Amino acid sequence: MDSARADSPRSEGLPAQDGAAIDVSVIIVHYRRPELLARCLETIAQSRTSARTEVLIVDNDPLDDAGGRLAALHGARYLRNERNLGYGRAINQGIAAARGRHFLILNPDIEVKPGSIDALVAHMDGHPEAGIAGPKLFSPDGSLQYSARTFYTLPVILLRRTPLGRLSPNARVVREHLMMEWDHAGTREVDWLIGGAILVRREAVDDVGGMDERFFLYFEDVDWCSRMHRRGWQVVYVPAAEMIHAHQRASVGGFLTRGQRIHLESALRFYEKWSLVLYLWKRHATTLRAAATLTADVVLLSIAFLAAYFTRYLLGMLIPGWSEAKPVFALQVYSRFIPFADLVAVGIFSFLGLYRGEVWRDRWREFLQLAKGILLTSLVVLAVTYLSTTRPLSRFTVLIFFPYALLGVGLGRALLRRLVAGMRERRIQLRRLAVFAPRARIAELKRRFETHGTFGYEPIYLAHEETQERTEALGGRRTEGGGDAGAAGGGAKAGGLGERQVRLLVEERIAEVVLFDSPDHAALVARLLPRLLASGLPVTYVPPAERHLHAGVRVRDFMGFGGLCLGRTAPRVHGWGKRAADLVLTCVLLVVGLPFHLLQALHSGGRVIAWTTRIGRAGREIQVPLYAAETKLLRALPLLRGYPLLVQVLSGEMSLVGLIPLTLGQWQAAGEEYRLDPPDAPAGILPAWGIPGRFAGYASQQPEEALAWNQAYVNRSGPGEDLRIAAHSLFGRDAAEEL
């Protein structure tokens, strides 16, 4: 769930025995309570379980090496995080390192009674539909802890996690939430179990996923159990297993303590994720955001007109004789003209695509379109002053309206963008994205998400291979038994392409679907696509030849077949305008950059350290310079690393802005399709050498990402695209967001 794995744990201690079948991996997240951890490990050792177990301790931000010493003493595997990454993420680290077929999640304040682990494992083995099983918990004084609960409601949150609970400590809604009227003597399915002591089936984790790492603390167990239910797994209370829980709620105490604040934040995250109202908001987020942007534009444009009017009014008062020669119109003259100008601006903005979702992905593209739109609006309004028989407003007011409008609307959109980016950084309002794709495509997408962030999505991956296997298994069971196995226990686990799977998209709050086509799964995709379309969700279909598509593609009916029209809107990458701009700018750079290049040559001993081969235009080889070390001059003027290549720009082999030239390794990994038909466009200096650590580092990591960037550049090529890429290179932002 998290974007980047820079905080990987350091592993110490004893590994699990090779070749040994592990039944239970005990995962304990420890945070600065070694006395509790010591007692927990002692009771695990004394539990006399017949199951083959391993113990993993994930230590969050330890103050000393006490956790490591306890792990070595009890033969446990030890994972150390240098900072507190949160409970859910630490659990996921333990799961990733574990080898057992079940995961026993324990808090350090748990004491395991003999036979408890065996009772939980026995229930799991006897009930394959169970995804999570939890024991009966007791306080150290022997009193029962209400660890099995119903899902939260707003009254329960207010009464349990705020000072309002003191007004009604025995409220009925709280007693029902804690299931206090039940004797807790029998095994039963429940809504959720507190995560201090639960046994989780590996198969269920593979199906549902690990804990949601957006929950730093609290509600990660509620969310996990909720996802289990939605995927058809049971959450079961097993009283035959008994443990002691020395539980001290940090969310109890005075008025809005730190624990209470964390709990309330987690509660908000939980309802933001699963609320039906907010789900509908996410499904229509693009439309709602466009409406909010349009409203803000109208308000800011009107303010810009008023600012221009009062500027003209003040200048008329300050400049002698101006008001007498050209009197200022009364403000009521503009009462009709301002709405007209707003309407013209909104129409032009819409025509330029400023209310489409794509423009939000790129601030430079938006700014260029915005400047164009306001300029056109000013020209239209100015033309009206000449066409009208009676001049309705001051032309000077129209002229100074342009900078005011550009500044005001630009800042307004930047603020909206920042608000959206802030929510994404806090992993709020992420759109749940269902990705149906072959395993190879899923692996590629996972790398991009893990490397570059969420892109505003919370992806759920559904591999074609697994869907095909489930469909074939369902068909075989229908043939043998004459019934629908998907309707039996197991729900989504046993189903194929039935209505249950489509309903799951809504139940799991999926806001958008992406379907990757594949020649190896053509029949599956043909059956799946109409069902996805029938769900009413927005579906993005990615064909096998997607790299040849571009923004101008449209669909037409050809004798009953759905066809993609490609030729009429094909992009032009090497037009005469681009070539002329390259020649002019290159000549300027050759002259202006010569003194700095000579200084760099003197600093590096008068020579380029090395030359290496890259693949440029149409698969041809080009030679590019390498520098052995980063000098201060190169860091201050990174374009100097591309100065020796300016001669190749004059020859036409390269361009100031163009494709990322591939290394020989990337070229070999590109695949036969790309090598047989590489983009016929010049390699660029800026994308490869513009800013170290941005384009240069990005191009050297994953070959498929450099290829995707190149194809995206070809599909969107144009003067505005080149200007945008140059701005990104010179003024910052990771090149991954270009994809």
N, C-alpha and C positions, 0 to 999 in steps of 0.2 A: 504493500500500500504506500510505502514511503517512496519519495522520488529518488534520492541518492543515498548510497550506502557508505558514506565516508566514515561513519562511526561504527565500523565493524568491530566485534569483540575480539579480545586477545584470549586464545584458548590455552589452558594449562591443565595439568592433572592427567588422570588415566583414561585412555580411550576405551571404548567398548571392545570386548573380545571379538576378534575376527572369526567369522564363521559361526558365531553363536546366535541363535534365534532369540531376539529380545522380545519379551511379551509387553513389558511396561517400561517406558522411559519416564522417570520421575523428574519433573522440571520445577525448580524452585527459584523464584526471583528474590534476591536478597538486597536489602537496602539498610545498612548500618545498624543491624540488630544481631550481632554474632551470637549472643546468649540464646536468642530464640532459634537461630539456625542450628546451633549445636544440639539443642534438645530435639528439634525436628529430625535431624539426621540420626540421632540415637534411637528414636522411636521407629524410624524406618528400618534400621538394622535389627530391632527387636520384634518386628511385626511378623516374623516367621512365615513369610509368604512363599508359596510354591512356584510363583511366577518368576521367570527370569527377568531381572530388572537391571537397569542402569540409572544412575543419578546424575543429573546435570544441574549445576548451580550457575545462574546468571547474576553477576554482581554488578549492580548499578552504582557508579560513583563511590567506590569504597574509600574510606579514610585511611585504611591500613591493609595489611595482608592477612587479616583474621579469616576472611572467607576462603582464601586460598589454602591456608593451613588446615581449616576444617575439611575442605574438599580432599586434600591429600590424606588426612587422617582416616576418612571414611571411604576412600577409593572412588571419589566422585570426579566427574569431569567439570572443569572450572572455566567459565567464560567471563571475562572482565571487561566492563564498559567504563571508559575513563570519565564519562559524565552520565547523569541520570537521563536515560532515553525514554522513560515511561514504562509502565507495566506491560501494556499490550505489545510493544515492540520487543521488549526483553523476552516475553513468552514466545514470540515468533522466532527469535534467535535460537531459543532452546529447541523449538520444534524443528527448525532447519538442521540442527546438529544431531537430533535424536535419531535412533534407529529402531525404536520399538513399534509394535503394531498398535499400541495404545499409548496415550500421553496422560500421565497423572500430574495435573497442575496443582501445586501446593504452595500456600503461603508459608513463610518461615515460622509463623506462630501456630502451626498445626502440629498436633501430636497424633500419630497413627496408632490405632489400637490393633492388636494381633488379629489377623483374619480379615481385616477390612479391605485390603487390596485384592485378596482372592475373591471376596464377595462381589466387588465391583467388576472384576474381570469375568467372573462366572456369569453375571447378568449380561454383560456385553456379548459373550460367546453364545449365550442362549437366546439372545434377541438381536438379530442382525439389523433390525430397523432402528436400534438405539444409537444415537450419535454422541450423546453426553449422558453420563451417569454420575450422580452425586451421593455422598454418604449422609447419614444423620450426624449432625454436629451438636456438641455439648460445650457449654462454658466450663471453665476450670472448676466452678463450684458444683457442677453436675446438672445445671439447668439446661433445658432444651433451647437451642438456637434455631430461629425460624429462617432456615437457609433456602427453603423452597417457596417461591413467591409468584404472584400474578404480575403481569406487566404493569408498568407505572401508568398512572393517570395524572392529570394536572393537580387534582385535590391531594393525591398521595404525595406528590413532589412538594407541594406547599406545606403539608402537615409533617412530612418526614425530614425535610432538608432546610426548613426556615424556622425562625422563632415562632411562627404561627402555631406550630405543633404543641406549644405549651398551653394554648387555649383549650385544646381538646386532645389530651394525650391518649384517650381510649376511643377515638373516633371509629365508627363502623368501617369506613373506607380503608383505614389503616389496618384494622384487624383482618379484613378480607384480603388485603394485599399481602399480609404476612401469613395468611392461611392459618390463623390462630385457632379457628374452630375445628380444624382437622387434628386427629390424634397423632399423626405422623408415625403410625405403626405399620402401615402397609405400603408396598411398592406401588407407585402411581406416576403417570406422566404429568408434568407440570409445565408452566410457562417458562420459568428460568430458575437457575440455581446460582447462588453467589459463587464467584470464581475462586474462592480461597481453597477449595478442595473439590476438584471434578476430574473424572476420567473421560477422555475424549478419544474416539475411534479415529485412527489415521485415515481410513477411507472417507470419513465424514469431513475431515480437514482438507483432504485432497479435493473434495467436491465443493465445499462451502468456502474454503480459504481460512487463513489464520485469523487472529484477533485484528480488529481494525485499529491501526496504529494512530489514528487521529484522536483516539481517546487516551489521553496521557494517564489518567487514573479515573476509575469509576465508569460504569456503564459499558465497559468493553465486554463484560460477561453477559449483560442484558442483550447487547447487540449480537453477540455470538449465538446465544440461544435463539434469538429471533430469526437469524439467518438459517439456523438448523431447521426450525419449524417450516420456514418458507421453502426449503429444499426437500421436505418430506422426512427429515430425521426426527426422532423422538428425543426429548429431554426428560430423563427419568430420575426420580428420587428413590434411592435404594437404602432403606433403614437397616438392612442386615449388615451394612458397613457402617462402623461408628468411628468418629474421630473427635478430638478435643480441639477447640478453636479459641485461643486466648485473644479474642477480637476486641480491638479498641478503635471505634469509629472516629477517624480524624474529622469527619464532617459534622460531628456533634460538638456543642460547646456554646460559646457566646454568639453575639450577633454577627452573622456573615464572616465567620472565621475563614482562614485560607482553605481549609478542607471543604467548607460549605461552598465557597466560591468555585473551587475546582469541580465539585459535584454538580453545581448548577450549570457550569459551562459544559460539562459532559452531557447533562440532561438536554441542554439546548442543541448540542451536536446530534444527539440521538434523534430528537424530534425533527431537526432539520433534515436528517437523512431519511426518516421513515414517514413523516407526516404526509398524508394524502394531499392536503392543500398545498404544501410546499412542493410536492412532487408535480402537481399540475402547473405550479409556477415554473419549475425547471423545464417542463416539457414545452412551455411557451416562453421560455426566458428570452429568446432572440426577439420575438415580437414585442414583449413587454419592455425589453431594453431599448428597442427601436422607438417605441412610443415615448419612453422617458427621455431619450435623446432628442426626439423631435420637439417635445414640449420645452426642454431646456434651450434648444436652438431658437425657438420662437421668442422666448422670454429674453434671451441674451441679445438677439438681433434687435428687438425693440429697445432694449437698454442702450445698445450701441447707437441707434438712431437718435435717442434722446441725448446721449453724451456728445454726439456730433453737433446736434442743434445747440446745446448750451455752450459748446466750445466756440461755435460761430457767434453766438450771442456775446460771450465774454470778449472775444477778439474785436467785435464791433464796438464794444465800449472802450477797449484799450487803445485801438488804432484811431487816431483823429481823422475825421472826415469819412471813414468807411461806412458808418451807419447812415450818414446823409446820402452818400452816393448809392449805396446798395442797402436799403433798409431790411431789417430782419423780419421774416414772416412771423405772424403770431403762431403760437404753439398749436392752436386748434386747427390750423391749416393742415397739419400732419395727422389729424385724427383718423382720416380715411386712408391716407397714403401709407402710413406705417403698416397697417394690416395688409395692404396690397403688396408692399415690399416683402413682408414676411411670407406671404403666399408664394411670391415669385422665388424667393430663396429656398423655401421648402421643396418646391417643384424642381428646381435645378439640383438641389442636394439629392433628391430622390433619383433623378436621372443619372447622376454621377455615382450612384450606389453608396451614398454615405449613410444609409439606414439598413444596409445589408450586414449580415453577420461577419462576412469575410473582412470587412474594413477594420473591425475591432482587433484583428490579429496583427495588424501592422500600423504603428502610430505614424510612420513616415508616409506611407501610402495615404493614410487618412488626412494628414496635414496637407499634402500636395493637392488632393481632391478638394479639400476644404478651401484652400486658397483659390483654386480654380473656380469653385462655386460662388464664393463671395465676390470675386472679380467679375464674373458673369452677371451676378445680381446687381452690382454697382453699375455695370454698363447698361443693363436693361433699364434700371431706374433713371440713369442719366439720359438715355435715349428718350424716355417718356417726357423729360423736361423740354426736349427739343421738338417732339412731335405734338405736344399739347399746345392748344391755342393760348391758354393762360398758364404761365409757368407755376406749377404747384409747389415748388420748394427751391431752396438755394442749391445751386450746383456745387458750391464749395462744401456744403453740408454733405452732399453725396460723396465727394472726394475723400473727406476725412472720415466718413463712415467706414470705408474699407479697412483701414488699420484697426479702428475700434472693434469692428465686427470680427476681424481675424483674431485679434487678441482675446476678445471676450469669449467667442464660441470655441476657439482653440483651447483656452484654459478650462472652460466648462467641460468639454469633452475629455480633456486630460484628467480632470478631477473624477469624472465618471469612470474613466479607464482605471484610475488609481484605486477607486473603491472596489471595482471588480477584481483587480489584481490583489488587493489586500485580502479579500475574502478567499481568493485562491491560495495565497500564501498561508493563510490560516486553515486551509483545506475545508472551507465552508462553501456551501452552494455548489459542490462538484456535481456534474451531471453523470449519472450512472450510465455507462456505455457497455452494451452487450456486443462483443466481437465474435462473430462466427467466422472462423478462418482455419486453414491448415496449420499444423503445429509449427511449420517453418515460419509462416507469417506471424504467428503469435509470439514466437521467440524474438523475431525482429522488433515487433511492437513493444514487447516487454523491455528490451534493451533501450529503446528510445525513451519510454516513460521513466525507467530507472535512472537514465543518464541526464535527461533534460527536464524532468518535472511532470506535473499532472496534465498540462495543457487544458486545465479546467475539467478534466474527466476523472471518473473513478471506474476503470475498466473491469469488466467481468469477461473472462475468456471462455469460449466454448469451441473446442477443437472439432473440425470436421471428422477426424478419425474416430473420436469418441462418440460423436453423434451417430456416425455410421454403424459403429459396433452396437450401440444401444438399439438402433432401429432394426438391425438384423436379428438381435436377440429377441426383441419384441415380436418380430414376424415369426420367428421360430416357435416361440411360446404360444402364439395364437394358433399356429398350425397344429401343435401337439395337443393343446388343451382346449382349443375352440373358444377361448376367452381373451380378454384384453389384459395382459399382464401389467400394463401401465396403471390400471385402476386398482391393483392390489397394493399391499404394503410396500413402501419404498418410494412411492410418489415419483418425483422427478428422476430418481436414480435409475428406475427401470423403464421409463417412458421413452418413446421415439419422437415422432413429429406430430403428436396429437395436440388436442386443445389444451391439455394440462401445461405443455411447454410454452404455448403462447400466453396463457394466463400468468405463468411465472414471470413473464416480462413486466407485467403490471404489478404483481405481488412484490417483486423485488425492486420496484420503483425504477425500472429502466426508463431513461428519458430519450435514448437514441440507440439505434442499432446500426452496426456496420457489418456487411456481408461480403467477404472476399470470395470471389469465384475461383475455381480450380479445375483444370481439365481432369484431374484424378477423381473429382467428386462432383462431376457435372450433374448426375442424376439426383444426388442429395440436394444440391443448390437449387435445382429446378423445383423440387418439392417444398423446400424451405422458404424460398422467396415469396410465393403467394401467401403463405401463412403469416410471415412477418408483415407483409403489406396489410393484411386483414386486421392486424392488431391495432392499426391506427397510429403507430409510432413512426417518427421519421426514420427512413431506412436509407443508408448510403450503400450503394452497390459498387464494388470495386472489381472490374473485370480483369482477366489475366494480362491483357495488354494495356494496363492502366498508364504505363509510362508514356504512351503515345497520345494520351488525352490531354486536354488543356481547358482553360476557363471558358472558352467560347463554344464548347461542344453543345449540341442540342440533339434531341431525340425526334425522329420522324417515323411515320408509319410507311412502310414499304411493302405493299401487297399483303398486309396483315402481319408483317414482321416488324418488331421494334428495332430501328436502326439508329446508329450514332452518326451524325453529320460532322465530318472532320475537315474536309478540304477547304471550304469557303472561309473558315475562320482560322486557318493554320497560321501560327505565329511566324514573323520574319525576324531572324536573329542577326543577319549580316546585311542590313540595308545601307544605302549610301549615306544616310544621316549619321548612323553610328560610326561608319568609317571616317567621315569627315570630322566628327567630334574627336575621335581617337587621334587623328593626325594633328589637329590643332592643339589639343591638350598635351600630347606627347612632346611636341616641339617646345611648348612652354615649360614643361617639366624638365626636359633635357637642359634647357638654359638655366632655369632657376635652381635646379638640383645639383648642377655641376660642382659648385664650391663645396657643398656638403659631401658629395661623393668623393671629392679629392681628399677632404679631411678624414673621411672614413677609410680611404685607401691608405693614407699615411699611418693612421692608427693601427691598421691591420697588417702593416709591413708591406704595403704597396701591392697586395695581391688579394684576389678572391680565394678563400681557403680551398674550396672544392666545387666541382660541378656534378650534378646528378641528372639522371634521365627521368623525365616525366612524359606522360602521354597527353598530348594536346588535341588540337583540332582534327576531327575525323580519324582519330586513332594514330596520328603521326607523333613521332618522338620529338621532344624538344629538350634542350639543356637549360637547367636552371641553377643559379648559384646557391651555395650553402656557406654560412659563416660559422666558424668554429665556436665563437663566443659572442654573447650579447654585449656590445659596447654601450656606453652611455648615449652616444650619438644615435645608435640604432634604436635604443629604447625611446629616445626622444622623438626621432623621425623614422618610424618603422617602415615607411614607404621606400627608404633607401635600400632595403634588401631587394627591392624589385627594380632598382635603377638600371642595372645591366640589361634588363629585359626590354627596356624601352625601344631598343633597336628592332626587336622582334615585333613590336607593335607597329613600327613603320613598315615592316615587311608583310604584315597582315596575318602572321602566324599567331599572334596574341592580341589581346585587347586590354584596355584599362580595367574594364569590368567584363567578365565572361565566365566560362566554366572553371571548375576547380581542376587543375591538371592532376591526373592520377599518378601515383607511384606505380612501378612495375608490378608490385604485389597486389595493389588494388585493381589494376587492369586485369591480371590473371584471375582474380576472384570475382570479377564483374559478371561472369557468365557469358555463354556463347551468344545469346540474343543481343546483349549490349555490344560485344566486341564485333559482331557482324554488321551492326547498324549503329555506330556511335553517333552522338549528336554532331551535326556539321556546324559547329560554332567555335569561335576562337577561345582559347584558354585565357583566363583573366589574371591580371597582376593582383588586384585588390583581394579577391576571395582567398587566394592562397597565401599572400604575404602582407596583407593589410595590417592586421593587428595580431601579434603573437598571443597564443592562448585563446583566440576566438576562432577565426576562420582556419588559421594554420593548424592549431591543435585539433580542431573539430574534424578537419579533412583527414587527419592521420589516424583516427580511431577506428571507425567501422566503415569498410568499403561500401556497403549497401547504402549508408547514409550519404556519403559523398556522391554516389550515383544518383540517389533520389534528389539531392540538391541540384545536380546538373540538369536532370530532366525537368525539375520544377522551373529552373531558370529558362530553359528553352521554351517551355509552355507559356511563360508569362513575360517573355522578352519584350522590351520596349524602352523608350527613353526614361519614362517614369520608373520602371523597374531598375534600370542601371543607376539612376540617381538615388533610389531608395537603398540599394545594396551598398553604394558608396557611403551613404550616411551611416548605415549600420556599421560598416567597417571602421570608419573614422571616429564616430561618436559613441559607439558602444551598443551592445546587446548581443547575446549569444547567437551565433549563426544557426543553431539548431532550430530556432523559432522561424527560420526561413522556410522550413519544410511544410 
